[in-house]
Amino acid sequence: MNTLESSPIGDQSTLQRYINRRAVARMLGVSTRTVDNLVRQGCPHIKLGYRSVRFEPDQVATWLRDHRGIRHSSTVSTTEGGAP
């Protein structure tokens, strides 16, 4: 059995559209550390093995558009009115 056929990313042509975190960083103009932070915040990705992750560029763009301007609880002020 071909392991690629049973993987969540499908066939070889599907695999080619996925990019690594360095390519995502270049695409967004940010550091790879920022990409890692986006993953922790829920950015869609596929984990391959222990350390390797891949991203579908359109899914990343959609996720960023949908989450633009959302501040996470670790950075949101708890004062009334939202002022820091």
PyMOL Python script that loads the backbone (N, CA, C, O; Angstrom):
from pymol import cmd

cmd.read_pdbstr("""\
ATOM      1  N   MET A   1       0.846  -1.195   0.000  1.00  0.00           N
ATOM      2  CA  MET A   1       0.000   0.000   0.000  1.00  0.00           C
ATOM      3  C   MET A   1       0.881   1.246   0.000  1.00  0.00           C
ATOM      4  O   MET A   1       1.853   1.326   0.752  1.00  0.00           O
ATOM      5  N   ASN A   2       0.550   2.184  -0.818  1.00  0.00           N
ATOM      6  CA  ASN A   2       1.269   3.459  -0.874  1.00  0.00           C
ATOM      7  C   ASN A   2       0.807   4.318   0.298  1.00  0.00           C
ATOM      8  O   ASN A   2      -0.385   4.597   0.425  1.00  0.00           O
ATOM      9  N   THR A   3       1.724   4.736   1.147  1.00  0.00           N
ATOM     10  CA  THR A   3       1.340   5.518   2.334  1.00  0.00           C
ATOM     11  C   THR A   3       0.774   6.880   1.964  1.00  0.00           C
ATOM     12  O   THR A   3      -0.014   7.452   2.717  1.00  0.00           O
ATOM     13  N   LEU A   4       1.173   7.402   0.804  1.00  0.00           N
ATOM     14  CA  LEU A   4       0.655   8.696   0.361  1.00  0.00           C
ATOM     15  C   LEU A   4      -0.836   8.614   0.071  1.00  0.00           C
ATOM     16  O   LEU A   4      -1.574   9.560   0.350  1.00  0.00           O
ATOM     17  N   GLU A   5      -1.288   7.492  -0.488  1.00  0.00           N
ATOM     18  CA  GLU A   5      -2.707   7.338  -0.801  1.00  0.00           C
ATOM     19  C   GLU A   5      -3.568   7.316   0.450  1.00  0.00           C
ATOM     20  O   GLU A   5      -4.719   7.751   0.416  1.00  0.00           O
ATOM     21  N   SER A   6      -3.025   6.815   1.556  1.00  0.00           N
ATOM     22  CA  SER A   6      -3.808   6.747   2.782  1.00  0.00           C
ATOM     23  C   SER A   6      -3.604   7.968   3.675  1.00  0.00           C
ATOM     24  O   SER A   6      -4.178   8.045   4.762  1.00  0.00           O
ATOM     25  N   SER A   7      -2.798   8.911   3.227  1.00  0.00           N
ATOM     26  CA  SER A   7      -2.543  10.096   4.034  1.00  0.00           C
ATOM     27  C   SER A   7      -3.642  11.134   3.841  1.00  0.00           C
ATOM     28  O   SER A   7      -4.374  11.081   2.853  1.00  0.00           O
ATOM     29  N   PRO A   8      -3.768  12.079   4.774  1.00  0.00           N
ATOM     30  CA  PRO A   8      -4.812  13.101   4.656  1.00  0.00           C
ATOM     31  C   PRO A   8      -4.565  14.083   3.515  1.00  0.00           C
ATOM     32  O   PRO A   8      -5.457  14.861   3.175  1.00  0.00           O
ATOM     33  N   ILE A   9      -3.372  14.064   2.917  1.00  0.00           N
ATOM     34  CA  ILE A   9      -3.103  15.015   1.853  1.00  0.00           C
ATOM     35  C   ILE A   9      -3.316  14.430   0.473  1.00  0.00           C
ATOM     36  O   ILE A   9      -3.227  15.158  -0.515  1.00  0.00           O
ATOM     37  N   GLY A  10      -3.596  13.130   0.369  1.00  0.00           N
ATOM     38  CA  GLY A  10      -3.997  12.543  -0.903  1.00  0.00           C
ATOM     39  C   GLY A  10      -2.865  12.181  -1.832  1.00  0.00           C
ATOM     40  O   GLY A  10      -1.836  11.672  -1.388  1.00  0.00           O
ATOM     41  N   ASP A  11      -3.040  12.437  -3.125  1.00  0.00           N
ATOM     42  CA  ASP A  11      -2.090  11.995  -4.139  1.00  0.00           C
ATOM     43  C   ASP A  11      -0.945  12.988  -4.340  1.00  0.00           C
ATOM     44  O   ASP A  11      -0.903  14.043  -3.706  1.00  0.00           O
ATOM     45  N   GLN A  12      -0.022  12.635  -5.231  1.00  0.00           N
ATOM     46  CA  GLN A  12       1.175  13.438  -5.461  1.00  0.00           C
ATOM     47  C   GLN A  12       0.850  14.852  -5.938  1.00  0.00           C
ATOM     48  O   GLN A  12       1.513  15.802  -5.522  1.00  0.00           O
ATOM     49  N   SER A  13      -0.160  15.016  -6.807  1.00  0.00           N
ATOM     50  CA  SER A  13      -0.497  16.360  -7.284  1.00  0.00           C
ATOM     51  C   SER A  13      -1.022  17.235  -6.151  1.00  0.00           C
ATOM     52  O   SER A  13      -0.790  18.444  -6.134  1.00  0.00           O
ATOM     53  N   THR A  14      -1.726  16.624  -5.210  1.00  0.00           N
ATOM     54  CA  THR A  14      -2.205  17.360  -4.042  1.00  0.00           C
ATOM     55  C   THR A  14      -1.028  17.761  -3.159  1.00  0.00           C
ATOM     56  O   THR A  14      -0.987  18.871  -2.631  1.00  0.00           O
ATOM     57  N   LEU A  15      -0.080  16.852  -3.007  1.00  0.00           N
ATOM     58  CA  LEU A  15       1.089  17.118  -2.172  1.00  0.00           C
ATOM     59  C   LEU A  15       1.875  18.313  -2.674  1.00  0.00           C
ATOM     60  O   LEU A  15       2.428  19.064  -1.870  1.00  0.00           O
ATOM     61  N   GLN A  16       1.937  18.508  -3.967  1.00  0.00           N
ATOM     62  CA  GLN A  16       2.736  19.588  -4.538  1.00  0.00           C
ATOM     63  C   GLN A  16       2.216  20.974  -4.182  1.00  0.00           C
ATOM     64  O   GLN A  16       2.977  21.941  -4.223  1.00  0.00           O
ATOM     65  N   ARG A  17       0.951  21.093  -3.837  1.00  0.00           N
ATOM     66  CA  ARG A  17       0.440  22.421  -3.513  1.00  0.00           C
ATOM     67  C   ARG A  17       0.703  22.815  -2.060  1.00  0.00           C
ATOM     68  O   ARG A  17       0.452  23.958  -1.678  1.00  0.00           O
ATOM     69  N   TYR A  18       1.204  21.890  -1.250  1.00  0.00           N
ATOM     70  CA  TYR A  18       1.518  22.186   0.144  1.00  0.00           C
ATOM     71  C   TYR A  18       2.925  22.756   0.249  1.00  0.00           C
ATOM     72  O   TYR A  18       3.830  22.340  -0.474  1.00  0.00           O
ATOM     73  N   ILE A  19       3.101  23.717   1.160  1.00  0.00           N
ATOM     74  CA  ILE A  19       4.398  24.372   1.325  1.00  0.00           C
ATOM     75  C   ILE A  19       4.857  24.257   2.778  1.00  0.00           C
ATOM     76  O   ILE A  19       4.044  24.030   3.674  1.00  0.00           O
ATOM     77  N   ASN A  20       6.151  24.415   3.004  1.00  0.00           N
ATOM     78  CA  ASN A  20       6.685  24.317   4.363  1.00  0.00           C
ATOM     79  C   ASN A  20       6.581  25.665   5.079  1.00  0.00           C
ATOM     80  O   ASN A  20       6.151  26.661   4.496  1.00  0.00           O
ATOM     81  N   ARG A  21       6.978  25.678   6.339  1.00  0.00           N
ATOM     82  CA  ARG A  21       6.808  26.908   7.124  1.00  0.00           C
ATOM     83  C   ARG A  21       7.712  28.032   6.651  1.00  0.00           C
ATOM     84  O   ARG A  21       7.360  29.204   6.786  1.00  0.00           O
ATOM     85  N   ARG A  22       8.863  27.700   6.103  1.00  0.00           N
ATOM     86  CA  ARG A  22       9.748  28.742   5.572  1.00  0.00           C
ATOM     87  C   ARG A  22       9.077  29.446   4.396  1.00  0.00           C
ATOM     88  O   ARG A  22       9.164  30.668   4.268  1.00  0.00           O
ATOM     89  N   ALA A  23       8.409  28.676   3.539  1.00  0.00           N
ATOM     90  CA  ALA A  23       7.702  29.263   2.395  1.00  0.00           C
ATOM     91  C   ALA A  23       6.512  30.099   2.858  1.00  0.00           C
ATOM     92  O   ALA A  23       6.216  31.140   2.271  1.00  0.00           O
ATOM     93  N   VAL A  24       5.828  29.645   3.912  1.00  0.00           N
ATOM     94  CA  VAL A  24       4.724  30.440   4.473  1.00  0.00           C
ATOM     95  C   VAL A  24       5.268  31.758   5.015  1.00  0.00           C
ATOM     96  O   VAL A  24       4.672  32.814   4.801  1.00  0.00           O
ATOM     97  N   ALA A  25       6.384  31.699   5.707  1.00  0.00           N
ATOM     98  CA  ALA A  25       7.001  32.924   6.243  1.00  0.00           C
ATOM     99  C   ALA A  25       7.333  33.896   5.119  1.00  0.00           C
ATOM    100  O   ALA A  25       7.079  35.095   5.236  1.00  0.00           O
ATOM    101  N   ARG A  26       7.900  33.384   4.033  1.00  0.00           N
ATOM    102  CA  ARG A  26       8.216  34.258   2.880  1.00  0.00           C
ATOM    103  C   ARG A  26       6.930  34.825   2.279  1.00  0.00           C
ATOM    104  O   ARG A  26       6.865  36.006   1.940  1.00  0.00           O
ATOM    105  N   MET A  27       5.907  33.975   2.149  1.00  0.00           N
ATOM    106  CA  MET A  27       4.633  34.394   1.566  1.00  0.00           C
ATOM    107  C   MET A  27       4.009  35.539   2.376  1.00  0.00           C
ATOM    108  O   MET A  27       3.424  36.464   1.811  1.00  0.00           O
ATOM    109  N   LEU A  28       4.141  35.462   3.698  1.00  0.00           N
ATOM    110  CA  LEU A  28       3.517  36.460   4.570  1.00  0.00           C
ATOM    111  C   LEU A  28       4.459  37.604   4.947  1.00  0.00           C
ATOM    112  O   LEU A  28       4.021  38.617   5.494  1.00  0.00           O
ATOM    113  N   GLY A  29       5.740  37.445   4.658  1.00  0.00           N
ATOM    114  CA  GLY A  29       6.708  38.471   5.032  1.00  0.00           C
ATOM    115  C   GLY A  29       6.971  38.510   6.526  1.00  0.00           C
ATOM    116  O   GLY A  29       7.172  39.577   7.105  1.00  0.00           O
ATOM    117  N   VAL A  30       6.968  37.328   7.150  1.00  0.00           N
ATOM    118  CA  VAL A  30       7.199  37.238   8.588  1.00  0.00           C
ATOM    119  C   VAL A  30       8.299  36.203   8.854  1.00  0.00           C
ATOM    120  O   VAL A  30       8.801  35.573   7.924  1.00  0.00           O
ATOM    121  N   SER A  31       8.664  36.036  10.112  1.00  0.00           N
ATOM    122  CA  SER A  31       9.669  35.039  10.484  1.00  0.00           C
ATOM    123  C   SER A  31       9.019  33.662  10.640  1.00  0.00           C
ATOM    124  O   SER A  31       7.798  33.548  10.753  1.00  0.00           O
ATOM    125  N   THR A  32       9.854  32.620  10.643  1.00  0.00           N
ATOM    126  CA  THR A  32       9.326  31.272  10.874  1.00  0.00           C
ATOM    127  C   THR A  32       8.795  31.144  12.299  1.00  0.00           C
ATOM    128  O   THR A  32       7.901  30.340  12.559  1.00  0.00           O
ATOM    129  N   ARG A  33       9.336  31.922  13.207  1.00  0.00           N
ATOM    130  CA  ARG A  33       8.818  31.912  14.581  1.00  0.00           C
ATOM    131  C   ARG A  33       7.373  32.426  14.614  1.00  0.00           C
ATOM    132  O   ARG A  33       6.540  31.906  15.356  1.00  0.00           O
ATOM    133  N   THR A  34       7.088  33.434  13.817  1.00  0.00           N
ATOM    134  CA  THR A  34       5.717  33.938  13.722  1.00  0.00           C
ATOM    135  C   THR A  34       4.801  32.869  13.131  1.00  0.00           C
ATOM    136  O   THR A  34       3.662  32.721  13.576  1.00  0.00           O
ATOM    137  N   VAL A  35       5.275  32.133  12.149  1.00  0.00           N
ATOM    138  CA  VAL A  35       4.478  31.029  11.580  1.00  0.00           C
ATOM    139  C   VAL A  35       4.190  29.997  12.664  1.00  0.00           C
ATOM    140  O   VAL A  35       3.067  29.503  12.755  1.00  0.00           O
ATOM    141  N   ASP A  36       5.176  29.663  13.483  1.00  0.00           N
ATOM    142  CA  ASP A  36       4.960  28.726  14.593  1.00  0.00           C
ATOM    143  C   ASP A  36       3.889  29.257  15.547  1.00  0.00           C
ATOM    144  O   ASP A  36       3.054  28.494  16.033  1.00  0.00           O
ATOM    145  N   ASN A  37       3.913  30.557  15.813  1.00  0.00           N
ATOM    146  CA  ASN A  37       2.892  31.158  16.679  1.00  0.00           C
ATOM    147  C   ASN A  37       1.510  31.067  16.040  1.00  0.00           C
ATOM    148  O   ASN A  37       0.524  30.809  16.730  1.00  0.00           O
ATOM    149  N   LEU A  38       1.433  31.276  14.729  1.00  0.00           N
ATOM    150  CA  LEU A  38       0.153  31.157  14.033  1.00  0.00           C
ATOM    151  C   LEU A  38      -0.387  29.741  14.136  1.00  0.00           C
ATOM    152  O   LEU A  38      -1.589  29.545  14.311  1.00  0.00           O
ATOM    153  N   VAL A  39       0.493  28.751  14.030  1.00  0.00           N
ATOM    154  CA  VAL A  39       0.078  27.345  14.176  1.00  0.00           C
ATOM    155  C   VAL A  39      -0.503  27.126  15.563  1.00  0.00           C
ATOM    156  O   VAL A  39      -1.544  26.482  15.700  1.00  0.00           O
ATOM    157  N   ARG A  40       0.149  27.648  16.593  1.00  0.00           N
ATOM    158  CA  ARG A  40      -0.360  27.498  17.967  1.00  0.00           C
ATOM    159  C   ARG A  40      -1.713  28.184  18.146  1.00  0.00           C
ATOM    160  O   ARG A  40      -2.513  27.785  18.992  1.00  0.00           O
ATOM    161  N   GLN A  41      -1.960  29.220  17.341  1.00  0.00           N
ATOM    162  CA  GLN A  41      -3.231  29.943  17.426  1.00  0.00           C
ATOM    163  C   GLN A  41      -4.318  29.295  16.577  1.00  0.00           C
ATOM    164  O   GLN A  41      -5.463  29.745  16.592  1.00  0.00           O
ATOM    165  N   GLY A  42      -3.969  28.237  15.833  1.00  0.00           N
ATOM    166  CA  GLY A  42      -4.998  27.503  15.097  1.00  0.00           C
ATOM    167  C   GLY A  42      -4.892  27.551  13.590  1.00  0.00           C
ATOM    168  O   GLY A  42      -5.788  27.057  12.906  1.00  0.00           O
ATOM    169  N   CYS A  43      -3.836  28.123  13.045  1.00  0.00           N
ATOM    170  CA  CYS A  43      -3.669  28.166  11.591  1.00  0.00           C
ATOM    171  C   CYS A  43      -3.661  26.745  11.038  1.00  0.00           C
ATOM    172  O   CYS A  43      -2.946  25.891  11.562  1.00  0.00           O
ATOM    173  N   PRO A  44      -4.444  26.470   9.986  1.00  0.00           N
ATOM    174  CA  PRO A  44      -4.535  25.106   9.458  1.00  0.00           C
ATOM    175  C   PRO A  44      -3.207  24.618   8.884  1.00  0.00           C
ATOM    176  O   PRO A  44      -2.528  25.334   8.148  1.00  0.00           O
ATOM    177  N   HIS A  45      -2.854  23.384   9.237  1.00  0.00           N
ATOM    178  CA  HIS A  45      -1.612  22.776   8.782  1.00  0.00           C
ATOM    179  C   HIS A  45      -1.739  21.264   8.857  1.00  0.00           C
ATOM    180  O   HIS A  45      -2.677  20.729   9.448  1.00  0.00           O
ATOM    181  N   ILE A  46      -0.790  20.599   8.256  1.00  0.00           N
ATOM    182  CA  ILE A  46      -0.718  19.138   8.332  1.00  0.00           C
ATOM    183  C   ILE A  46       0.635  18.794   8.921  1.00  0.00           C
ATOM    184  O   ILE A  46       1.668  19.275   8.456  1.00  0.00           O
ATOM    185  N   LYS A  47       0.620  17.965   9.938  1.00  0.00           N
ATOM    186  CA  LYS A  47       1.865  17.549  10.580  1.00  0.00           C
ATOM    187  C   LYS A  47       2.361  16.275   9.917  1.00  0.00           C
ATOM    188  O   LYS A  47       1.622  15.297   9.795  1.00  0.00           O
ATOM    189  N   LEU A  48       3.607  16.293   9.494  1.00  0.00           N
ATOM    190  CA  LEU A  48       4.242  15.131   8.883  1.00  0.00           C
ATOM    191  C   LEU A  48       5.389  14.708   9.791  1.00  0.00           C
ATOM    192  O   LEU A  48       6.438  15.351   9.815  1.00  0.00           O
ATOM    193  N   GLY A  49       5.190  13.642  10.525  1.00  0.00           N
ATOM    194  CA  GLY A  49       6.222  13.214  11.454  1.00  0.00           C
ATOM    195  C   GLY A  49       6.223  14.061  12.706  1.00  0.00           C
ATOM    196  O   GLY A  49       5.215  14.664  13.074  1.00  0.00           O
ATOM    197  N   TYR A  50       7.395  14.094  13.363  1.00  0.00           N
ATOM    198  CA  TYR A  50       7.499  14.778  14.652  1.00  0.00           C
ATOM    199  C   TYR A  50       7.613  16.293  14.502  1.00  0.00           C
ATOM    200  O   TYR A  50       6.982  17.030  15.259  1.00  0.00           O
ATOM    201  N   ARG A  51       8.408  16.772  13.541  1.00  0.00           N
ATOM    202  CA  ARG A  51       8.684  18.203  13.458  1.00  0.00           C
ATOM    203  C   ARG A  51       8.173  18.874  12.200  1.00  0.00           C
ATOM    204  O   ARG A  51       7.958  20.086  12.193  1.00  0.00           O
ATOM    205  N   SER A  52       7.978  18.127  11.157  1.00  0.00           N
ATOM    206  CA  SER A  52       7.671  18.708   9.854  1.00  0.00           C
ATOM    207  C   SER A  52       6.184  19.038   9.719  1.00  0.00           C
ATOM    208  O   SER A  52       5.325  18.206  10.014  1.00  0.00           O
ATOM    209  N   VAL A  53       5.893  20.246   9.275  1.00  0.00           N
ATOM    210  CA  VAL A  53       4.517  20.650   9.011  1.00  0.00           C
ATOM    211  C   VAL A  53       4.444  21.216   7.598  1.00  0.00           C
ATOM    212  O   VAL A  53       5.423  21.745   7.073  1.00  0.00           O
ATOM    213  N   ARG A  54       3.271  21.096   6.996  1.00  0.00           N
ATOM    214  CA  ARG A  54       3.030  21.632   5.660  1.00  0.00           C
ATOM    215  C   ARG A  54       1.737  22.422   5.704  1.00  0.00           C
ATOM    216  O   ARG A  54       0.854  22.169   6.522  1.00  0.00           O
ATOM    217  N   PHE A  55       1.651  23.388   4.800  1.00  0.00           N
ATOM    218  CA  PHE A  55       0.518  24.302   4.747  1.00  0.00           C
ATOM    219  C   PHE A  55      -0.015  24.379   3.328  1.00  0.00           C
ATOM    220  O   PHE A  55       0.749  24.311   2.366  1.00  0.00           O
ATOM    221  N   GLU A  56      -1.324  24.520   3.200  1.00  0.00           N
ATOM    222  CA  GLU A  56      -1.946  24.776   1.901  1.00  0.00           C
ATOM    223  C   GLU A  56      -2.130  26.293   1.850  1.00  0.00           C
ATOM    224  O   GLU A  56      -2.879  26.843   2.657  1.00  0.00           O
ATOM    225  N   PRO A  57      -1.466  26.977   0.925  1.00  0.00           N
ATOM    226  CA  PRO A  57      -1.471  28.450   0.926  1.00  0.00           C
ATOM    227  C   PRO A  57      -2.856  29.085   0.963  1.00  0.00           C
ATOM    228  O   PRO A  57      -3.055  30.077   1.664  1.00  0.00           O
ATOM    229  N   ASP A  58      -3.812  28.535   0.227  1.00  0.00           N
ATOM    230  CA  ASP A  58      -5.156  29.120   0.228  1.00  0.00           C
ATOM    231  C   ASP A  58      -5.816  29.006   1.598  1.00  0.00           C
ATOM    232  O   ASP A  58      -6.529  29.918   2.018  1.00  0.00           O
ATOM    233  N   GLN A  59      -5.586  27.896   2.299  1.00  0.00           N
ATOM    234  CA  GLN A  59      -6.160  27.734   3.638  1.00  0.00           C
ATOM    235  C   GLN A  59      -5.543  28.719   4.619  1.00  0.00           C
ATOM    236  O   GLN A  59      -6.240  29.269   5.472  1.00  0.00           O
ATOM    237  N   VAL A  60      -4.244  28.941   4.504  1.00  0.00           N
ATOM    238  CA  VAL A  60      -3.567  29.910   5.374  1.00  0.00           C
ATOM    239  C   VAL A  60      -4.132  31.311   5.127  1.00  0.00           C
ATOM    240  O   VAL A  60      -4.441  32.039   6.071  1.00  0.00           O
ATOM    241  N   ALA A  61      -4.263  31.679   3.858  1.00  0.00           N
ATOM    242  CA  ALA A  61      -4.785  33.007   3.510  1.00  0.00           C
ATOM    243  C   ALA A  61      -6.210  33.192   4.028  1.00  0.00           C
ATOM    244  O   ALA A  61      -6.544  34.249   4.562  1.00  0.00           O
ATOM    245  N   THR A  62      -7.043  32.174   3.873  1.00  0.00           N
ATOM    246  CA  THR A  62      -8.424  32.244   4.360  1.00  0.00           C
ATOM    247  C   THR A  62      -8.454  32.366   5.873  1.00  0.00           C
ATOM    248  O   THR A  62      -9.202  33.178   6.419  1.00  0.00           O
ATOM    249  N   TRP A  63      -7.645  31.565   6.553  1.00  0.00           N
ATOM    250  CA  TRP A  63      -7.601  31.603   8.012  1.00  0.00           C
ATOM    251  C   TRP A  63      -7.160  32.982   8.500  1.00  0.00           C
ATOM    252  O   TRP A  63      -7.743  33.533   9.433  1.00  0.00           O
ATOM    253  N   LEU A  64      -6.133  33.530   7.867  1.00  0.00           N
ATOM    254  CA  LEU A  64      -5.660  34.856   8.272  1.00  0.00           C
ATOM    255  C   LEU A  64      -6.723  35.927   8.043  1.00  0.00           C
ATOM    256  O   LEU A  64      -6.914  36.811   8.879  1.00  0.00           O
ATOM    257  N   ARG A  65      -7.407  35.843   6.915  1.00  0.00           N
ATOM    258  CA  ARG A  65      -8.467  36.819   6.627  1.00  0.00           C
ATOM    259  C   ARG A  65      -9.572  36.713   7.675  1.00  0.00           C
ATOM    260  O   ARG A  65     -10.074  37.729   8.156  1.00  0.00           O
ATOM    261  N   ASP A  66      -9.951  35.482   8.031  1.00  0.00           N
ATOM    262  CA  ASP A  66     -11.026  35.275   9.008  1.00  0.00           C
ATOM    263  C   ASP A  66     -10.618  35.661  10.425  1.00  0.00           C
ATOM    264  O   ASP A  66     -11.477  35.985  11.246  1.00  0.00           O
ATOM    265  N   HIS A  67      -9.326  35.632  10.723  1.00  0.00           N
ATOM    266  CA  HIS A  67      -8.841  35.909  12.078  1.00  0.00           C
ATOM    267  C   HIS A  67      -8.135  37.254  12.202  1.00  0.00           C
ATOM    268  O   HIS A  67      -7.562  37.563  13.246  1.00  0.00           O
ATOM    269  N   ARG A  68      -8.176  38.040  11.157  1.00  0.00           N
ATOM    270  CA  ARG A  68      -7.518  39.348  11.190  1.00  0.00           C
ATOM    271  C   ARG A  68      -8.140  40.216  12.281  1.00  0.00           C
ATOM    272  O   ARG A  68      -9.362  40.333  12.383  1.00  0.00           O
ATOM    273  N   GLY A  69      -7.294  40.808  13.074  1.00  0.00           N
ATOM    274  CA  GLY A  69      -7.767  41.723  14.104  1.00  0.00           C
ATOM    275  C   GLY A  69      -8.232  41.057  15.380  1.00  0.00           C
ATOM    276  O   GLY A  69      -8.584  41.745  16.338  1.00  0.00           O
ATOM    277  N   ILE A  70      -8.243  39.736  15.417  1.00  0.00           N
ATOM    278  CA  ILE A  70      -8.655  39.039  16.634  1.00  0.00           C
ATOM    279  C   ILE A  70      -7.460  38.957  17.564  1.00  0.00           C
ATOM    280  O   ILE A  70      -6.397  38.466  17.183  1.00  0.00           O
ATOM    281  N   ARG A  71      -7.637  39.434  18.770  1.00  0.00           N
ATOM    282  CA  ARG A  71      -6.566  39.358  19.760  1.00  0.00           C
ATOM    283  C   ARG A  71      -6.852  38.172  20.651  1.00  0.00           C
ATOM    284  O   ARG A  71      -8.000  37.933  21.024  1.00  0.00           O
ATOM    285  N   HIS A  72      -5.828  37.436  20.991  1.00  0.00           N
ATOM    286  CA  HIS A  72      -6.000  36.243  21.817  1.00  0.00           C
ATOM    287  C   HIS A  72      -5.970  36.609  23.295  1.00  0.00           C
ATOM    288  O   HIS A  72      -5.434  37.649  23.681  1.00  0.00           O
ATOM    289  N   SER A  73      -6.547  35.748  24.107  1.00  0.00           N
ATOM    290  CA  SER A  73      -6.754  36.047  25.524  1.00  0.00           C
ATOM    291  C   SER A  73      -5.478  36.440  26.250  1.00  0.00           C
ATOM    292  O   SER A  73      -5.542  37.185  27.228  1.00  0.00           O
ATOM    293  N   SER A  74      -4.325  35.967  25.805  1.00  0.00           N
ATOM    294  CA  SER A  74      -3.085  36.316  26.492  1.00  0.00           C
ATOM    295  C   SER A  74      -2.693  37.777  26.247  1.00  0.00           C
ATOM    296  O   SER A  74      -1.853  38.318  26.967  1.00  0.00           O
ATOM    297  N   THR A  75      -3.293  38.419  25.237  1.00  0.00           N
ATOM    298  CA  THR A  75      -2.932  39.799  24.940  1.00  0.00           C
ATOM    299  C   THR A  75      -4.098  40.769  25.115  1.00  0.00           C
ATOM    300  O   THR A  75      -3.912  41.977  24.969  1.00  0.00           O
ATOM    301  N   VAL A  76      -5.281  40.276  25.421  1.00  0.00           N
ATOM    302  CA  VAL A  76      -6.456  41.134  25.534  1.00  0.00           C
ATOM    303  C   VAL A  76      -6.532  41.718  26.939  1.00  0.00           C
ATOM    304  O   VAL A  76      -6.339  41.019  27.934  1.00  0.00           O
ATOM    305  N   SER A  77      -6.813  42.993  26.992  1.00  0.00           N
ATOM    306  CA  SER A  77      -6.962  43.670  28.276  1.00  0.00           C
ATOM    307  C   SER A  77      -8.230  43.191  28.968  1.00  0.00           C
ATOM    308  O   SER A  77      -9.243  42.931  28.318  1.00  0.00           O
ATOM    309  N   THR A  78      -8.167  43.077  30.284  1.00  0.00           N
ATOM    310  CA  THR A  78      -9.338  42.657  31.037  1.00  0.00           C
ATOM    311  C   THR A  78     -10.114  43.842  31.600  1.00  0.00           C
ATOM    312  O   THR A  78     -11.113  43.646  32.292  1.00  0.00           O
ATOM    313  N   THR A  79      -9.675  45.065  31.318  1.00  0.00           N
ATOM    314  CA  THR A  79     -10.394  46.228  31.808  1.00  0.00           C
ATOM    315  C   THR A  79     -11.645  46.430  30.985  1.00  0.00           C
ATOM    316  O   THR A  79     -11.677  46.070  29.808  1.00  0.00           O
ATOM    317  N   GLU A  80     -12.659  46.991  31.573  1.00  0.00           N
ATOM    318  CA  GLU A  80     -13.897  47.240  30.862  1.00  0.00           C
ATOM    319  C   GLU A  80     -13.672  48.265  29.764  1.00  0.00           C
ATOM    320  O   GLU A  80     -12.942  49.238  29.951  1.00  0.00           O
ATOM    321  N   GLY A  81     -14.291  48.047  28.641  1.00  0.00           N
ATOM    322  CA  GLY A  81     -14.124  48.949  27.513  1.00  0.00           C
ATOM    323  C   GLY A  81     -13.011  48.521  26.597  1.00  0.00           C
ATOM    324  O   GLY A  81     -12.877  49.091  25.514  1.00  0.00           O
ATOM    325  N   GLY A  82     -12.200  47.546  26.969  1.00  0.00           N
ATOM    326  CA  GLY A  82     -11.164  47.013  26.111  1.00  0.00           C
ATOM    327  C   GLY A  82      -9.904  47.837  26.018  1.00  0.00           C
ATOM    328  O   GLY A  82      -9.000  47.488  25.259  1.00  0.00           O
ATOM    329  N   ALA A  83      -9.815  48.929  26.771  1.00  0.00           N
ATOM    330  CA  ALA A  83      -8.597  49.752  26.699  1.00  0.00           C
ATOM    331  C   ALA A  83      -7.474  49.076  27.462  1.00  0.00           C
ATOM    332  O   ALA A  83      -7.688  48.551  28.554  1.00  0.00           O
ATOM    333  N   PRO A  84      -6.278  49.086  26.889  1.00  0.00           N
ATOM    334  CA  PRO A  84      -5.138  48.455  27.582  1.00  0.00           C
ATOM    335  C   PRO A  84      -4.704  49.212  28.810  1.00  0.00           C
ATOM    336  O   PRO A  84      -3.762  48.800  29.487  1.00  0.00           O
TER     337      PRO A  84
END
""", "prot")
cmd.dss("prot")
cmd.show_as("cartoon", "prot")
cmd.util.cbc("prot")
cmd.orient("prot")
